[in-house]
């Protein structure tokens, strides 16, 4: 797969802006949760797209990305509202 590093730069950008938005919305739990949700969805989509281009996409890979995205969102929701 050509330009493998560019995919990971994209992931770093997604995660950077997600963390930035969560920190920026420090006094607004709803905004933090929305930023976390958007970041999780982008992470899952990034993983699926990455593996589609790598031609090694499997059902287990999709489930793994979904579970990690949901788990991260649940952790964020727990931290924000507790």
SULTAWO-V179303 format. One record per run of one state. SS is the DSSP state (2 for helix, 1 for strand, 0 for the rest). FROM is the first residue (numbers start at 1). LEN is the number of residues. Records with the same first field share a line. If there is no record, write none. Layout:
# SULTAWO-V179303
SS=FROM-LEN  FROM-LEN
This chain:
# SULTAWO-V179303
0=1-3  25-4  55-4  82-1
2=4-21  29-26  59-23
